[in-house]
Amino acid sequence: MIRAHLTVDPHFAVGPIDRRLFGSFVEHLGRAVYEGIYDPRHPTADEQGFRRDVMDLVREMGVTTVRYPGGNFVSGYRWEDGIGPVADRPRRLDLAWHSTETNEIGLDEFAAWAKKVDCELMYAVNLGTRGVLEALDVLEYANIRSGTHWSDMRVANGHADPHGIRMWCLGNEMDGPWQLGHSTAQAYAELAAKTARAMRQLDPDVELVACGSSSAHMPTFGEWERVVLEETYDLVDFISCHAYYEPKGEDYATYLASAVDMDRFIEAVIATADHVKAVKGTDKTINISFDEWNVWYQTRYVEEEKVTSIDQWPVAPHLLEHSYTVMDAVVLGNLLISLIRHADRVTAASIAQLVNTIAPIMTEPDGPAWRQTTFYPFALTARLAKGTALELKLDSPAYDTADFGEVSLVDAVATHDEAGGATIFAVNRSLTDEVELEIDAAGLGALGTPSATSIFDDDPHAANSAADPDRVRPRPNDSVVVDGGTLRVTLPACSWTVLTVDGER
């Protein structure tokens, strides 16, 4: 059997795990909002039209924050279209996704939904086709109690208490030519700085996210971050990262190592941010909001789904409704490992998205909601990754990939909580072979009873569906053996595994 070795010691801490790391994203895109979280005709709909079965799954998934309303959508969005009497709200053309936006759901409704699912609302302002004044207006509407034009309008609309939104995104992917209001780095940086300065004059407690590159593979990557942070460093708290992964043909070896790319992306952004910090001679540190990440079969959307006819502007079209496999779940679980490994600097993240569009949760308009394979590694990680992320010593066989060269066959991260317990998250990237992972856990002291759960299948392309929602589920992994201060667990081929050890203090 192939063997790998891992050393876990709580003395080697990376940093505390911020609960915002387990955020998600809901954009007005496809059926994410309409027929996703909101469907007043559904049997489970509550008094506001929100699907209770979806809300139950969101809570089970452990989502802590939700970024809203976009995404590409936000660069053409007029937020005031979504407030006031629903019957009076205008229908608008959404150029980002070539759809019709009915505006049945807006800021007030979404804030109410977020409260129902125990999530913090993270709001994006339109710096694509609008700017400083629009950002101030929506901030006033959301966060000022009363006594002003926009705050009194919120009260009149039936929301006496402010929404109290703390985290705000200054636009979305402004480096992308596909973005309405696409900008140069300098032009965006100046607008973001003006907007941030104005928003802090209104509410000094806001936390602000400047747009980083929409991909590590953009031609302006690195230089974009430098220019933006030189203008905004003293005004913002985060720089954003976005990354999506899909296999190139049948190159599954590279695909299973996607987290290598995420690691390099994060470390490059940290290096750039810290360069600006050094040049400015400041003690302030800018952290990362990785507020879009997931598996997304983008080529499939371009080739099969995109509507472009000027006579066709559908409402809530079926867009980006990918069926995710066991392999996709393994990749996604590995991306979570990458985020946790950088917990000292990645302090917020949003899986994109939440319902129906490239999502871990799927719905039928008149039928059930169900969990995709990718639901499980997220839900288990959100529930079990507590306390502090640890720096590990991992010795593993390597294998060759087309894009990343030689990479480790096994990848892992561990967390340690105040009670002395530890959790190890590991992936086996081999499509054919099991790996015995030996864990030196002597540094944890006396080991309690361990337990392990794995996601794998004889068919790595197996997926869940409305007809067979439980085809793929996490399985107990009974291979764990304790030998003094050593743990051994068998990682199935193409698998994601979580192993927990209770502390004994």
C-alpha positions as CSV (number, residue, x, y, z in Angstrom):
1,M,0.0,0.0,0.0
2,I,1.1,3.6,-0.7
3,R,1.9,5.4,2.6
4,A,2.1,9.0,3.7
5,H,3.1,10.5,7.0
6,L,1.7,13.6,8.8
7,T,2.8,15.3,12.0
8,V,0.2,17.3,14.0
9,D,1.4,19.5,16.8
10,P,-0.7,22.3,18.4
11,H,2.4,24.3,19.1
12,F,2.7,25.2,15.4
13,A,-0.3,27.4,14.8
14,V,-1.2,29.2,11.6
15,G,-4.0,31.3,13.0
16,P,-7.5,31.3,14.3
17,I,-10.3,30.1,12.0
18,D,-12.7,33.0,11.3
19,R,-16.2,31.7,11.0
20,R,-16.7,33.9,7.9
21,L,-14.5,31.4,6.1
22,F,-17.7,29.4,5.6
23,G,-19.7,32.0,3.7
24,S,-21.6,31.6,0.5
25,F,-22.9,33.8,-2.4
26,V,-26.4,34.4,-3.8
27,E,-26.6,36.4,-7.0
28,H,-29.6,37.3,-9.1
29,L,-28.5,34.7,-11.7
30,G,-30.5,31.9,-13.1
31,R,-32.7,30.2,-10.5
32,A,-30.5,31.1,-7.5
33,V,-33.1,33.5,-6.1
34,Y,-36.3,32.8,-8.0
35,E,-37.2,29.1,-7.7
36,G,-34.2,28.7,-5.4
37,I,-34.5,30.5,-2.1
38,Y,-37.8,32.2,-3.1
39,D,-40.8,30.3,-4.5
40,P,-44.1,31.4,-3.0
41,R,-46.0,28.7,-4.9
42,H,-43.9,25.9,-3.3
43,P,-45.6,23.7,-0.6
44,T,-42.9,24.5,1.9
45,A,-43.0,28.3,1.3
46,D,-43.3,30.5,4.4
47,E,-45.4,33.7,4.7
48,Q,-42.7,35.6,2.8
49,G,-42.4,33.1,0.0
50,F,-39.1,31.5,1.1
51,R,-38.7,27.8,0.8
52,R,-38.4,26.2,4.2
53,D,-36.7,23.1,2.8
54,V,-34.0,25.2,1.3
55,M,-33.6,27.2,4.5
56,D,-33.2,23.9,6.4
57,L,-30.4,22.8,4.1
58,V,-28.6,26.2,4.3
59,R,-28.6,25.9,8.1
60,E,-27.4,22.3,7.8
61,M,-24.6,23.4,5.5
62,G,-23.3,25.8,8.1
63,V,-23.2,28.9,6.0
64,T,-22.1,31.9,8.1
65,T,-22.2,34.8,5.6
66,V,-23.9,35.4,2.3
67,R,-22.6,37.8,-0.4
68,Y,-25.4,39.5,-2.3
69,P,-26.7,40.6,-4.9
70,G,-23.7,39.9,-7.2
71,G,-21.5,39.1,-8.9
72,N,-21.6,40.4,-12.4
73,F,-25.3,41.3,-11.9
74,V,-24.4,44.1,-9.5
75,S,-22.6,46.2,-12.1
76,G,-25.9,47.0,-13.7
77,Y,-28.1,46.9,-10.7
78,R,-30.2,49.7,-9.3
79,W,-30.7,48.8,-5.7
80,E,-33.7,51.1,-5.2
81,D,-35.7,49.0,-7.8
82,G,-35.9,46.3,-5.1
83,I,-37.5,48.3,-2.3
84,G,-41.1,49.4,-1.6
85,P,-44.3,47.8,-2.8
86,V,-43.6,44.8,-4.9
87,A,-46.3,45.6,-7.4
88,D,-44.6,49.0,-8.1
89,R,-41.2,47.6,-8.7
90,P,-39.9,47.9,-12.3
91,R,-38.8,45.0,-14.5
92,R,-35.3,45.5,-15.8
93,L,-33.0,43.8,-18.3
94,D,-30.0,42.2,-16.7
95,L,-27.2,42.4,-19.2
96,A,-24.8,40.3,-17.2
97,W,-26.8,37.1,-17.6
98,H,-29.2,38.2,-20.4
99,S,-32.3,37.8,-18.3
100,T,-35.2,39.8,-17.0
101,E,-35.0,40.9,-13.4
102,T,-38.5,41.2,-11.8
103,N,-37.2,42.8,-8.6
104,E,-39.6,40.8,-6.4
105,I,-36.6,40.2,-4.1
106,G,-34.5,43.1,-3.0
107,L,-32.4,44.2,0.0
108,D,-35.2,44.1,2.6
109,E,-36.4,40.7,1.6
110,F,-32.9,39.2,1.3
111,A,-31.9,40.7,4.7
112,A,-35.0,39.0,6.2
113,W,-34.0,35.7,4.6
114,A,-30.5,35.9,5.8
115,K,-31.7,36.4,9.4
116,K,-33.9,33.4,9.1
117,V,-31.0,31.2,8.1
118,D,-28.7,32.8,10.8
119,C,-26.3,34.3,8.2
120,E,-24.5,37.6,8.1
121,L,-25.4,39.6,5.0
122,M,-22.4,40.9,3.0
123,Y,-23.5,43.5,0.4
124,A,-21.9,44.5,-2.9
125,V,-22.3,48.0,-4.2
126,N,-22.4,48.9,-7.9
127,L,-19.2,50.6,-8.9
128,G,-19.6,49.4,-12.5
129,T,-22.3,51.8,-13.8
130,R,-22.9,53.9,-10.6
131,G,-20.6,55.1,-7.9
132,V,-20.1,57.0,-4.6
133,L,-23.6,58.5,-4.2
134,E,-25.4,55.2,-4.8
135,A,-23.1,53.5,-2.3
136,L,-23.9,56.1,0.3
137,D,-27.7,55.8,-0.4
138,V,-27.8,52.1,0.1
139,L,-25.6,52.3,3.2
140,E,-27.9,55.0,4.7
141,Y,-31.0,52.8,3.9
142,A,-29.4,49.7,5.4
143,N,-27.6,51.0,8.5
144,I,-29.1,54.4,9.7
145,R,-31.9,53.9,12.2
146,S,-34.2,56.8,11.1
147,G,-34.5,60.5,10.6
148,T,-33.1,60.7,7.0
149,H,-34.6,60.3,3.6
150,W,-33.4,56.7,2.9
151,S,-33.6,55.4,6.5
152,D,-37.2,56.7,6.8
153,M,-38.0,55.0,3.6
154,R,-36.8,51.7,5.0
155,V,-39.0,52.3,8.1
156,A,-42.0,53.1,5.9
157,N,-41.3,49.9,3.9
158,G,-41.9,48.0,7.2
159,H,-38.4,47.6,8.5
160,A,-38.0,49.6,11.7
161,D,-34.7,48.3,12.7
162,P,-31.6,48.9,10.5
163,H,-30.1,45.9,8.7
164,G,-26.8,46.6,10.3
165,I,-24.6,45.3,7.4
166,R,-21.0,45.3,8.4
167,M,-19.2,43.9,5.3
168,W,-19.4,45.7,1.9
169,C,-17.8,44.8,-1.4
170,L,-16.6,47.8,-3.5
171,G,-17.9,46.5,-6.8
172,N,-17.2,43.2,-8.5
173,E,-14.5,41.9,-10.8
174,M,-13.7,45.4,-12.2
175,D,-10.7,44.0,-14.1
176,G,-12.9,41.8,-16.3
177,P,-13.7,43.0,-19.8
178,W,-17.1,41.2,-19.4
179,Q,-18.0,43.5,-16.6
180,L,-20.3,46.5,-17.1
181,G,-18.1,49.5,-16.3
182,H,-14.9,47.5,-16.8
183,S,-12.0,49.6,-15.6
184,T,-8.3,50.1,-15.5
185,A,-6.6,49.4,-12.2
186,Q,-5.9,53.1,-11.6
187,A,-9.4,54.3,-12.4
188,Y,-11.0,51.6,-10.3
189,A,-8.6,52.3,-7.4
190,E,-9.5,56.0,-7.4
191,L,-13.2,55.3,-7.4
192,A,-12.9,52.6,-4.7
193,A,-10.9,55.0,-2.5
194,K,-13.5,57.8,-2.9
195,T,-16.3,55.4,-2.2
196,A,-14.6,53.9,0.8
197,R,-13.8,57.3,2.3
198,A,-17.4,58.4,1.9
199,M,-18.8,55.2,3.4
200,R,-16.6,55.5,6.4
201,Q,-17.7,59.1,6.9
202,L,-21.3,57.7,7.1
203,D,-20.6,54.5,9.1
204,P,-17.0,54.2,10.5
205,D,-17.6,50.6,11.5
206,V,-18.1,49.2,8.0
207,E,-15.6,46.6,6.8
208,L,-14.7,47.1,3.1
209,V,-13.5,44.7,0.4
210,A,-11.6,46.1,-2.6
211,C,-11.8,44.2,-5.8
212,G,-8.7,42.1,-6.5
213,S,-8.2,40.2,-9.8
214,S,-11.1,38.1,-11.0
215,S,-8.6,35.3,-11.6
216,A,-4.9,34.6,-11.0
217,H,-4.7,34.1,-14.8
218,M,-5.8,37.6,-15.8
219,P,-3.0,39.4,-17.7
220,T,-3.2,42.2,-15.2
221,F,-2.9,39.9,-12.1
222,G,-0.5,41.2,-9.5
223,E,-0.1,44.6,-10.9
224,W,-3.9,45.2,-10.5
225,E,-3.6,44.3,-6.7
226,R,-0.6,46.6,-6.3
227,V,-2.2,49.6,-7.9
228,V,-5.5,49.1,-6.1
229,L,-4.0,48.7,-2.7
230,E,-1.6,51.7,-3.1
231,E,-4.7,53.9,-3.4
232,T,-7.0,52.1,-0.9
233,Y,-4.7,50.5,1.7
234,D,-5.6,52.8,4.5
235,L,-9.3,52.7,3.7
236,V,-10.2,49.0,3.2
237,D,-9.9,45.8,5.2
238,F,-9.8,43.1,2.5
239,I,-8.7,42.5,-1.0
240,S,-10.8,39.9,-2.9
241,C,-9.8,36.7,-4.7
242,H,-11.9,34.8,-7.2
243,A,-11.1,31.3,-8.6
244,Y,-13.1,28.6,-10.3
245,Y,-11.8,25.1,-11.4
246,E,-12.9,22.5,-13.9
247,P,-11.1,19.6,-15.6
248,K,-9.5,20.2,-19.0
249,G,-10.9,17.3,-21.0
250,E,-9.9,14.1,-19.1
251,D,-6.8,15.6,-17.4
252,Y,-8.1,14.6,-14.0
253,A,-4.6,14.5,-12.5
254,T,-4.3,18.2,-12.8
255,Y,-7.9,18.8,-11.8
256,L,-7.5,16.9,-8.6
257,A,-4.6,19.2,-7.7
258,S,-6.6,22.4,-8.2
259,A,-5.8,23.5,-4.7
260,V,-2.1,23.9,-5.7
261,D,-3.3,26.7,-7.9
262,M,-5.4,28.2,-5.1
263,D,-2.4,28.0,-2.7
264,R,-0.2,29.9,-5.2
265,F,-2.9,32.5,-5.9
266,I,-3.4,33.2,-2.2
267,E,0.4,33.5,-1.5
268,A,0.9,35.8,-4.5
269,V,-1.8,38.2,-3.3
270,I,-0.4,38.1,0.3
271,A,3.1,38.9,-1.1
272,T,1.7,41.9,-3.1
273,A,-0.4,43.2,-0.2
274,D,2.6,42.9,2.1
275,H,4.8,44.7,-0.4
276,V,2.4,47.7,-0.4
277,K,2.4,47.5,3.4
278,A,6.2,47.7,3.5
279,V,6.3,50.6,1.0
280,K,3.8,52.5,3.1
281,G,5.5,51.7,6.4
282,T,2.3,50.9,8.1
283,D,1.4,48.3,10.8
284,K,-1.9,47.6,9.2
285,T,-2.3,44.2,7.5
286,I,-4.8,43.6,4.6
287,N,-6.5,40.2,4.7
288,I,-8.1,38.3,1.9
289,S,-11.8,37.8,1.2
290,F,-11.9,34.8,-1.1
291,D,-15.5,35.7,-2.0
292,E,-16.0,33.6,-5.1
293,W,-14.6,30.1,-5.3
294,N,-16.0,26.7,-6.5
295,V,-16.0,24.1,-9.3
296,W,-17.6,25.6,-12.3
297,Y,-17.8,24.0,-15.8
298,Q,-17.4,27.4,-17.5
299,T,-16.9,26.0,-21.0
300,R,-20.2,24.2,-20.8
301,Y,-22.0,27.5,-20.1
302,V,-20.4,29.3,-23.0
303,E,-21.1,26.5,-25.4
304,E,-24.5,25.4,-24.4
305,E,-26.4,27.8,-22.2
306,K,-25.8,31.4,-23.0
307,V,-28.8,33.3,-24.5
308,T,-27.9,36.3,-26.7
309,S,-31.0,37.1,-28.8
310,I,-32.3,40.6,-28.3
311,D,-35.8,39.1,-28.4
312,Q,-35.2,36.6,-25.5
313,W,-34.8,37.9,-22.0
314,P,-36.1,35.0,-19.8
315,V,-37.0,35.3,-16.1
316,A,-34.9,32.9,-13.9
317,P,-33.6,30.8,-16.8
318,H,-31.8,27.5,-16.0
319,L,-28.2,28.6,-16.0
320,L,-25.1,26.9,-14.7
321,E,-27.1,24.1,-13.1
322,H,-24.2,21.7,-13.0
323,S,-24.5,18.1,-11.6
324,Y,-21.5,17.6,-9.3
325,T,-19.6,14.3,-9.0
326,V,-17.6,12.6,-6.3
327,M,-14.4,13.9,-8.0
328,D,-15.9,17.5,-7.8
329,A,-16.5,17.0,-4.1
330,V,-12.9,15.9,-3.5
331,V,-11.6,18.9,-5.4
332,L,-14.0,21.2,-3.4
333,G,-12.9,19.6,-0.1
334,N,-9.3,20.2,-1.1
335,L,-10.0,23.9,-1.9
336,L,-11.4,24.2,1.7
337,I,-8.1,22.7,2.9
338,S,-6.3,25.4,1.1
339,L,-8.4,28.1,2.6
340,I,-7.9,26.8,6.1
341,R,-4.2,26.4,5.5
342,H,-4.1,30.2,5.0
343,A,-6.4,31.0,7.9
344,D,-4.1,33.7,9.2
345,R,-4.7,35.8,6.1
346,V,-7.9,34.4,4.4
347,T,-10.4,35.5,7.0
348,A,-13.5,35.5,4.8
349,A,-14.6,33.3,1.9
350,S,-17.8,32.7,-0.1
351,I,-18.5,29.5,-2.0
352,A,-20.2,30.6,-5.3
353,Q,-23.0,29.9,-5.3
354,L,-25.6,28.5,-2.9
355,V,-28.7,27.3,-4.7
356,N,-29.2,25.9,-8.2
357,T,-26.5,27.9,-10.0
358,I,-23.1,26.1,-9.6
359,A,-24.5,25.2,-6.2
360,P,-24.4,22.6,-3.5
361,I,-28.2,22.8,-3.1
362,M,-30.6,22.1,-5.9
363,T,-34.4,22.5,-6.2
364,E,-37.3,21.5,-8.3
365,P,-40.0,24.2,-8.7
366,D,-42.8,21.9,-7.5
367,G,-40.7,19.2,-5.9
368,P,-37.8,18.6,-3.5
369,A,-34.6,20.2,-2.7
370,W,-31.5,18.0,-2.4
371,R,-27.8,18.0,-1.6
372,Q,-25.2,17.7,-4.3
373,T,-22.0,15.9,-3.6
374,T,-20.2,19.2,-2.9
375,F,-22.6,19.9,-0.1
376,Y,-21.0,17.4,2.2
377,P,-17.4,18.4,2.4
378,F,-18.5,22.0,3.0
379,A,-21.0,21.1,5.7
380,L,-18.6,18.8,7.5
381,T,-15.8,21.3,7.3
382,A,-17.9,24.2,8.5
383,R,-19.1,22.1,11.5
384,L,-15.8,20.5,12.5
385,A,-13.1,23.0,11.7
386,K,-12.8,24.9,15.0
387,G,-10.3,26.8,16.9
388,T,-6.9,27.2,15.3
389,A,-5.5,26.0,12.0
390,L,-2.2,24.2,12.4
391,E,1.0,24.1,10.3
392,L,1.6,20.5,9.4
393,K,4.6,18.4,8.3
394,L,3.4,16.2,5.5
395,D,5.5,13.5,3.7
396,S,3.7,12.0,0.8
397,P,4.5,10.4,-2.5
398,A,4.2,12.7,-5.5
399,Y,2.7,12.5,-9.0
400,D,3.0,14.4,-12.2
401,T,0.5,16.9,-13.5
402,A,0.4,18.8,-16.8
403,D,-0.2,22.2,-15.2
404,F,1.5,22.1,-11.8
405,G,4.4,19.7,-12.3
406,E,5.0,17.3,-9.5
407,V,2.5,17.6,-6.6
408,S,1.8,15.7,-3.4
409,L,-0.6,12.7,-3.8
410,V,-2.1,13.5,-0.4
411,D,-3.0,16.9,0.9
412,A,-4.1,17.8,4.4
413,V,-4.7,20.4,7.0
414,A,-5.6,20.2,10.8
415,T,-7.4,22.3,13.3
416,H,-7.1,22.3,17.1
417,D,-9.8,23.6,19.5
418,E,-9.6,24.8,23.1
419,A,-10.9,21.6,24.5
420,G,-7.8,19.8,23.1
421,G,-9.5,18.1,20.3
422,A,-8.2,18.0,16.8
423,T,-9.6,17.5,13.3
424,I,-7.6,16.4,10.3
425,F,-9.0,17.0,6.7
426,A,-7.2,15.0,4.0
427,V,-7.6,14.2,0.3
428,N,-6.2,11.3,-1.7
429,R,-5.7,12.6,-5.3
430,S,-5.0,9.1,-6.7
431,L,-7.7,7.8,-9.0
432,T,-6.6,4.2,-8.5
433,D,-4.9,3.6,-5.2
434,E,-5.7,3.7,-1.5
435,V,-3.2,5.5,0.7
436,E,-2.4,4.7,4.3
437,L,-2.0,8.0,6.2
438,E,0.0,7.7,9.4
439,I,-0.5,10.6,11.7
440,D,2.0,11.5,14.5
441,A,-0.3,13.0,17.0
442,A,1.9,12.7,20.1
443,G,1.9,16.5,20.5
444,L,-1.9,16.4,21.2
445,G,-1.3,14.4,24.4
446,A,-3.6,11.6,25.4
447,L,-5.8,10.7,22.4
448,G,-9.5,10.3,22.8
449,T,-11.6,8.0,20.6
450,P,-11.1,8.9,16.9
451,S,-13.7,8.8,14.2
452,A,-13.4,9.3,10.5
453,T,-15.8,10.0,7.6
454,S,-14.9,9.8,3.9
455,I,-16.5,10.8,0.6
456,F,-15.6,8.4,-2.2
457,D,-17.2,5.9,-4.6
458,D,-16.2,3.1,-7.0
459,D,-17.3,5.5,-9.7
460,P,-15.6,8.9,-9.2
461,H,-18.2,10.4,-11.6
462,A,-21.2,9.3,-9.5
463,A,-23.6,12.2,-8.7
464,N,-26.8,12.9,-6.9
465,S,-30.0,13.9,-8.6
466,A,-33.7,14.6,-7.8
467,A,-34.5,11.0,-8.7
468,D,-31.6,9.6,-6.6
469,P,-30.6,12.3,-4.0
470,D,-28.7,9.9,-1.8
471,R,-26.6,8.2,-4.5
472,V,-23.5,9.8,-2.9
473,R,-23.2,10.4,0.8
474,P,-20.4,10.6,3.4
475,R,-19.5,7.1,4.7
476,P,-18.1,6.1,8.0
477,N,-14.4,5.2,7.6
478,D,-13.7,2.3,10.0
479,S,-10.1,2.0,9.2
480,V,-8.8,4.3,11.9
481,V,-6.3,2.6,14.3
482,V,-4.7,4.2,17.4
483,D,-1.2,3.1,18.4
484,G,0.0,5.2,21.3
485,G,0.4,8.7,19.9
486,T,0.0,7.5,16.3
487,L,-3.2,7.3,14.2
488,R,-3.5,5.4,11.0
489,V,-6.3,5.8,8.5
490,T,-6.8,4.4,5.0
491,L,-7.8,7.1,2.4
492,P,-9.8,5.5,-0.4
493,A,-8.8,6.4,-4.0
494,C,-10.1,9.8,-5.1
495,S,-11.5,10.7,-1.7
496,W,-11.9,13.4,0.9
497,T,-11.7,12.4,4.6
498,V,-12.2,14.1,7.9
499,L,-10.8,12.5,11.1
500,T,-11.7,13.9,14.5
501,V,-10.0,13.2,17.8
502,D,-11.5,14.2,21.1
503,G,-9.2,15.9,23.5
504,E,-8.5,14.4,27.0
505,R,-7.5,17.1,29.4
